[in-house]
Amino acid sequence: MGLAKVCSVRRVAAFLLFIAAVPLYVVARRALERLRPVIKRCRACGAHYRRVAWQKLSYLGVMDDGFGGHHLELRNCACGSTLSLPA
């Protein structure tokens, strides 16, 4: 086999390994996301949010909880309800 053909075969093999690895990465990432705990559920629409999804929601601000200086982070659910989580 010539040098050009060996390099071509190696490139094809590397490409095929890459294609096979990408779906495994996606599947593993989704499985790990399912293992993360749900940190908030919306009582209006039933949506549940994990940490990453919570941080993507529209941020409204922070307010005092009225019980000794703790604060609540406020965000809007996709349905429009306001959700709170201890900050």
Secondary structure as UniProt FT lines:
FT   HELIX           3..35
FT   STRAND          40..41
FT   TURN            43..45
FT   STRAND          48..49
FT   HELIX           51..56
FT   STRAND          58..64
FT   STRAND          71..76
FT   TURN            78..79
FT   STRAND          82..86
//
